[in-house]
């Protein structure tokens, strides 16, 4: 009795399927696929003006200045790590803050404080 390899067995089954009118055979070499490594968390410092604060103090929306090497000036929400982080902040406050962009794209506040108005 002759033993077949798994590959030749699959080929025989595929050929039998094709010969019985079951489909089209496409032979192609296997091409290795590279998987991109997970992005490392990124930390950034920024300045901006508070536009709004979620009622439950879970996030704050800030109109921030450009962050060199990361993004242009824009308005976006940042997630507080705890509601206490946003205690004492109000709309229109000028702030200095740092945040982490996680590998899944969340923007988590590391620190935030009010800053003196610029001249």
MDAnalysis code that builds the backbone (N, CA, C; Angstrom):
import MDAnalysis as mda
import numpy as np

u = mda.Universe.empty(357, n_residues=119, atom_resindex=np.repeat(np.arange(119), 3), trajectory=True)
u.add_TopologyAttr("name", ["N", "CA", "C"] * 119)
u.add_TopologyAttr("resid", np.arange(1, 120))
u.add_TopologyAttr("resname", ["UNK", "UNK", "UNK", "UNK", "UNK", "UNK", "UNK", "UNK", "UNK", "UNK", "UNK", "UNK", "UNK", "UNK", "UNK", "UNK", "UNK", "UNK", "UNK", "UNK", "UNK", "UNK", "UNK", "UNK", "UNK", "UNK", "UNK", "UNK", "UNK", "UNK", "UNK", "UNK", "UNK", "UNK", "UNK", "UNK", "UNK", "UNK", "UNK", "UNK", "UNK", "UNK", "UNK", "UNK", "UNK", "UNK", "UNK", "UNK", "UNK", "UNK", "UNK", "UNK", "UNK", "UNK", "UNK", "UNK", "UNK", "UNK", "UNK", "UNK", "UNK", "UNK", "UNK", "UNK", "UNK", "UNK", "UNK", "UNK", "UNK", "UNK", "UNK", "UNK", "UNK", "UNK", "UNK", "UNK", "UNK", "UNK", "UNK", "UNK", "UNK", "UNK", "UNK", "UNK", "UNK", "UNK", "UNK", "UNK", "UNK", "UNK", "UNK", "UNK", "UNK", "UNK", "UNK", "UNK", "UNK", "UNK", "UNK", "UNK", "UNK", "UNK", "UNK", "UNK", "UNK", "UNK", "UNK", "UNK", "UNK", "UNK", "UNK", "UNK", "UNK", "UNK", "UNK", "UNK", "UNK", "UNK", "UNK"])
u.atoms.positions = np.array([
    [0.837, -1.169, 0.000],
    [0.000, 0.000, 0.000],
    [0.890, 1.244, 0.000],
    [0.543, 2.219, -0.821],
    [1.331, 3.441, -0.936],
    [0.648, 4.569, -0.156],
    [1.397, 5.275, 0.688],
    [0.844, 6.389, 1.467],
    [1.009, 7.676, 0.681],
    [-0.022, 8.468, 0.670],
    [0.028, 9.769, -0.008],
    [0.305, 10.869, 0.999],
    [0.970, 11.891, 0.541],
    [1.165, 13.055, 1.411],
    [-0.148, 13.835, 1.456],
    [-0.258, 14.696, 2.435],
    [-1.481, 15.509, 2.555],
    [-1.681, 16.369, 1.311],
    [-0.588, 16.875, 0.754],
    [-0.691, 17.723, -0.438],
    [-1.210, 16.932, -1.631],
    [-0.672, 15.735, -1.864],
    [-1.132, 14.966, -3.020],
    [-2.566, 14.495, -2.819],
    [-2.978, 14.269, -1.578],
    [-4.368, 13.886, -1.314],
    [-5.311, 15.035, -1.644],
    [-4.928, 16.271, -1.256],
    [-5.763, 17.427, -1.563],
    [-5.847, 17.627, -3.072],
    [-4.726, 17.426, -3.763],
    [-4.702, 17.581, -5.205],
    [-5.623, 16.557, -5.864],
    [-5.612, 15.319, -5.376],
    [-6.465, 14.278, -5.945],
    [-7.938, 14.606, -5.723],
    [-8.275, 15.102, -4.542],
    [-9.667, 15.468, -4.253],
    [-10.083, 16.637, -5.136],
    [-9.206, 17.643, -5.271],
    [-9.518, 18.795, -6.112],
    [-9.703, 18.366, -7.555],
    [-8.816, 17.537, -8.056],
    [-8.918, 17.081, -9.441],
    [-10.211, 16.293, -9.646],
    [-10.576, 15.435, -8.694],
    [-11.828, 14.684, -8.796],
    [-13.022, 15.614, -8.841],
    [-12.985, 16.672, -8.038],
    [-14.060, 17.656, -8.010],
    [-14.168, 18.353, -9.364],
    [-13.024, 18.717, -9.934],
    [-13.021, 19.393, -11.228],
    [-13.491, 18.477, -12.346],
    [-13.051, 17.237, -12.341],
    [-13.426, 16.300, -13.397],
    [-14.920, 16.012, -13.377],
    [-15.534, 16.132, -12.225],
    [-16.974, 15.886, -12.148],
    [-17.779, 17.138, -12.477],
    [-17.097, 18.202, -12.942],
    [-17.805, 19.424, -13.353],
    [-18.051, 20.379, -12.215],
    [-17.272, 20.280, -11.156],
    [-17.541, 21.065, -9.963],
    [-16.921, 22.437, -9.897],
    [-16.104, 22.860, -10.820],
    [-15.532, 24.189, -10.681],
    [-14.313, 24.398, -11.545],
    [-13.595, 25.450, -11.241],
    [-12.414, 25.840, -11.996],
    [-11.208, 25.738, -11.075],
    [-10.151, 25.168, -11.569],
    [-8.932, 25.029, -10.792],
    [-7.986, 26.173, -11.133],
    [-7.534, 26.871, -10.110],
    [-6.550, 27.926, -10.294],
    [-5.351, 27.541, -9.455],
    [-4.231, 27.344, -10.111],
    [-3.015, 27.001, -9.392],
    [-2.160, 28.248, -9.276],
    [-1.767, 28.553, -8.061],
    [-0.923, 29.720, -7.835],
    [0.027, 29.398, -6.695],
    [1.221, 29.907, -6.769],
    [2.159, 29.654, -5.672],
    [1.708, 30.404, -4.424],
    [2.062, 29.886, -3.274],
    [1.755, 30.590, -2.030],
    [2.698, 31.765, -1.904],
    [2.133, 32.904, -1.611],
    [2.925, 34.118, -1.457],
    [2.952, 34.455, 0.022],
    [4.131, 34.574, 0.599],
    [4.183, 34.907, 2.024],
    [3.605, 36.303, 2.264],
    [2.845, 36.428, 3.324],
    [2.228, 37.702, 3.673],
    [2.879, 38.202, 4.942],
    [3.356, 39.447, 4.897],
    [3.947, 40.034, 6.087],
    [2.853, 40.686, 6.911],
    [2.905, 40.467, 8.203],
    [1.955, 41.080, 9.110],
    [2.643, 42.287, 9.732],
    [1.985, 43.430, 9.638],
    [2.563, 44.652, 10.193],
    [2.597, 44.549, 11.711],
    [3.691, 44.957, 12.321],
    [3.765, 44.912, 13.780],
    [2.789, 45.912, 14.383],
    [2.331, 45.628, 15.585],
    [1.421, 46.540, 16.270],
    [2.142, 47.871, 16.501],
    [1.390, 48.946, 16.372],
    [1.983, 50.257, 16.614],
    [2.265, 50.421, 18.099],
    [3.365, 51.017, 18.402],
    [3.672, 51.310, 19.790],
    [2.869, 52.541, 20.211],
    [2.534, 52.613, 21.483],
    [1.817, 53.774, 21.991],
    [2.681, 55.014, 21.767],
    [2.038, 56.117, 21.439],
    [2.746, 57.368, 21.171],
    [2.335, 58.409, 22.209],
    [3.311, 59.124, 22.746],
    [3.031, 60.171, 23.721],
    [3.304, 61.532, 23.093],
    [2.418, 62.504, 23.388],
    [2.551, 63.841, 22.809],
    [2.185, 64.900, 23.839],
    [2.798, 66.071, 23.687],
    [2.472, 67.238, 24.504],
    [1.809, 68.254, 23.586],
    [0.827, 68.990, 24.130],
    [0.109, 69.947, 23.281],
    [-0.452, 71.089, 24.121],
    [-0.921, 72.114, 23.403],
    [-1.581, 73.277, 24.001],
    [-2.889, 73.482, 23.258],
    [-3.876, 74.006, 23.958],
    [-5.127, 74.265, 23.278],
    [-6.133, 74.976, 24.161],
    [-7.371, 75.016, 23.659],
    [-8.473, 75.668, 24.377],
    [-9.610, 74.667, 24.512],
    [-10.118, 74.516, 25.736],
    [-11.219, 73.584, 26.001],
    [-12.468, 74.074, 25.273],
    [-13.066, 73.221, 24.482],
    [-14.298, 73.550, 23.770],
    [-15.521, 73.014, 24.516],
    [-15.383, 71.808, 25.080],
    [-16.485, 71.231, 25.854],
    [-15.951, 70.107, 26.735],
    [-16.725, 69.801, 27.759],
    [-16.394, 68.718, 28.683],
    [-17.633, 67.845, 28.797],
    [-17.463, 66.542, 28.656],
    [-18.600, 65.620, 28.783],
    [-19.215, 65.763, 30.174],
    [-20.534, 65.665, 30.244],
    [-21.228, 65.824, 31.528],
    [-20.716, 64.860, 32.585],
    [-20.358, 63.622, 32.154],
    [-19.852, 62.632, 33.110],
    [-18.337, 62.763, 33.326],
    [-17.752, 63.798, 32.712],
    [-16.327, 64.097, 32.801],
    [-15.447, 62.932, 32.321],
    [-15.945, 62.195, 31.336],
    [-15.179, 61.082, 30.762],
    [-14.275, 61.534, 29.622],
    [-14.566, 62.729, 29.068],
    [-13.747, 63.231, 27.963],
    [-13.837, 64.749, 27.888],
    [-12.876, 65.309, 27.160],
    [-12.831, 66.751, 26.943],
    [-12.510, 66.985, 25.470],
    [-13.172, 67.962, 24.880],
    [-12.888, 68.325, 23.491],
    [-12.043, 69.586, 23.517],
    [-10.901, 69.517, 22.816],
    [-9.932, 70.609, 22.837],
    [-9.593, 71.036, 21.410],
    [-9.583, 72.355, 21.175],
    [-9.070, 72.910, 19.917],
    [-7.578, 73.099, 20.175],
    [-6.758, 72.185, 19.639],
    [-5.328, 72.223, 19.956],
    [-4.497, 72.790, 18.812],
    [-3.330, 73.281, 19.170],
    [-2.367, 73.775, 18.194],
    [-1.782, 72.578, 17.437],
    [-1.041, 72.860, 16.392],
    [-0.362, 71.782, 15.657],
    [0.578, 71.040, 16.604],
    [0.661, 69.742, 16.418],
    [1.571, 68.906, 17.200],
    [2.651, 68.449, 16.223],
    [3.817, 69.087, 16.278],
    [4.873, 68.805, 15.298],
    [5.176, 67.308, 15.162],
    [5.227, 66.859, 13.918],
    [5.528, 65.462, 13.634],
    [4.368, 64.517, 13.861],
    [3.204, 65.055, 14.256],
    [2.061, 64.176, 14.522],
    [0.808, 64.597, 13.772],
    [0.338, 65.834, 13.978],
    [-0.885, 66.274, 13.292],
    [-0.998, 67.790, 13.286],
    [-1.768, 68.309, 12.337],
    [-1.989, 69.758, 12.289],
    [-2.967, 70.177, 13.398],
    [-3.117, 71.472, 13.558],
    [-4.071, 72.000, 14.537],
    [-5.473, 71.533, 14.161],
    [-6.233, 71.132, 15.160],
    [-7.620, 70.713, 14.942],
    [-8.342, 70.620, 16.275],
    [-9.626, 70.340, 16.217],
    [-10.432, 70.159, 17.419],
    [-10.785, 68.684, 17.520],
    [-10.503, 68.096, 18.687],
    [-10.790, 66.676, 18.863],
    [-11.000, 66.349, 20.340],
    [-11.594, 65.179, 20.570],
    [-11.878, 64.722, 21.929],
    [-10.719, 63.887, 22.462],
    [-10.498, 64.005, 23.761],
    [-9.491, 63.229, 24.474],
    [-10.180, 62.555, 25.652],
    [-9.872, 61.311, 25.868],
    [-10.501, 60.521, 26.921],
    [-9.754, 60.718, 28.234],
    [-10.502, 61.045, 29.297],
    [-9.898, 61.190, 30.622],
    [-9.657, 59.801, 31.204],
    [-8.549, 59.647, 31.912],
    [-8.281, 58.360, 32.577],
    [-9.174, 58.228, 33.803],
    [-9.569, 59.369, 34.385],
    [-10.547, 59.386, 35.476],
    [-11.236, 60.744, 35.441],
    [-12.470, 60.815, 35.934],
    [-13.190, 62.100, 35.936],
    [-12.452, 63.183, 36.726],
    [-11.668, 62.784, 37.730],
    [-10.927, 63.757, 38.545],
    [-9.918, 64.561, 37.721],
    [-9.439, 63.991, 36.633],
    [-8.488, 64.704, 35.780],
    [-9.062, 66.005, 35.255],
    [-10.371, 66.041, 35.060],
    [-11.012, 67.211, 34.454],
    [-11.631, 68.148, 35.484],
    [-11.440, 67.844, 36.776],
    [-11.992, 68.691, 37.839],
    [-11.394, 70.095, 37.730],
    [-12.239, 71.088, 37.842],
    [-11.785, 72.479, 37.812],
    [-11.619, 73.058, 36.413],
    [-11.756, 72.250, 35.360],
    [-11.658, 72.771, 33.995],
    [-13.009, 73.298, 33.529],
    [-12.973, 74.350, 32.708],
    [-14.196, 74.934, 32.158],
    [-13.996, 75.201, 30.676],
    [-15.101, 75.352, 29.976],
    [-15.025, 75.733, 28.562],
    [-14.262, 77.044, 28.449],
    [-13.498, 77.170, 27.382],
    [-12.679, 78.345, 27.047],
    [-11.379, 78.433, 27.852],
    [-11.126, 77.489, 28.774],
    [-9.841, 77.484, 29.482],
    [-8.729, 77.148, 28.497],
    [-7.607, 77.877, 28.619],
    [-6.413, 77.522, 27.860],
    [-5.711, 76.441, 28.677],
    [-5.288, 75.373, 27.994],
    [-4.689, 74.246, 28.695],
    [-3.382, 73.793, 28.041],
    [-2.555, 73.174, 28.860],
    [-1.366, 72.458, 28.419],
    [-1.644, 71.015, 28.828],
    [-1.448, 70.085, 27.895],
    [-1.781, 68.698, 28.215],
    [-0.841, 67.727, 27.514],
    [-0.815, 66.520, 28.033],
    [-0.077, 65.443, 27.371],
    [-1.048, 64.277, 27.249],
    [-0.852, 63.497, 26.201],
    [-1.748, 62.369, 25.965],
    [-0.990, 61.236, 25.301],
    [-1.585, 60.060, 25.373],
    [-1.040, 58.856, 24.747],
    [-2.027, 58.377, 23.708],
    [-1.526, 58.067, 22.522],
    [-2.351, 57.435, 21.491],
    [-2.071, 55.941, 21.601],
    [-3.094, 55.169, 21.936],
    [-2.917, 53.727, 22.111],
    [-2.865, 53.028, 20.759],
    [-2.467, 51.772, 20.764],
    [-2.360, 51.036, 19.505],
    [-3.712, 50.852, 18.822],
    [-4.814, 51.028, 19.557],
    [-6.138, 50.943, 18.929],
    [-6.704, 52.330, 18.594],
    [-5.864, 53.379, 18.707],
    [-6.266, 54.713, 18.263],
    [-6.909, 55.605, 19.307],
    [-7.079, 55.131, 20.536],
    [-7.666, 55.986, 21.574],
    [-6.664, 57.051, 21.993],
    [-7.166, 58.220, 22.360],
    [-6.328, 59.319, 22.842],
    [-6.620, 59.511, 24.329],
    [-5.701, 59.034, 25.185],
    [-5.883, 59.074, 26.636],
    [-5.074, 60.212, 27.243],
    [-5.727, 61.051, 28.038],
    [-5.016, 62.147, 28.701],
    [-4.077, 61.596, 29.764],
    [-2.843, 62.047, 29.733],
    [-1.894, 61.707, 30.790],
    [-1.914, 62.799, 31.846],
    [-1.965, 64.052, 31.385],
    [-2.054, 65.194, 32.300],
    [-2.715, 66.349, 31.559],
    [-3.319, 67.238, 32.346],
    [-3.924, 68.440, 31.764],
    [-3.991, 69.482, 32.860],
    [-3.630, 70.715, 32.499],
    [-3.710, 71.821, 33.464],
    [-3.977, 73.111, 32.704],
    [-4.543, 74.075, 33.421],
    [-4.783, 75.374, 32.784],
    [-3.449, 76.090, 32.642],
    [-3.364, 76.936, 31.650],
    [-2.138, 77.699, 31.414],
    [-2.475, 79.180, 31.372],
    [-1.470, 79.995, 31.561],
    [-1.667, 81.441, 31.480],
    [-2.007, 81.814, 30.043],
    [-2.801, 82.817, 29.894],
    [-3.148, 83.280, 28.543],
    [-1.884, 83.806, 27.869],
    [-1.785, 83.556, 26.563],
    [-0.620, 84.050, 25.829],
    [-0.808, 85.531, 25.523],
    [0.276, 86.303, 25.451],
    [0.174, 87.765, 25.223],
    [-0.371, 88.092, 23.864],
])
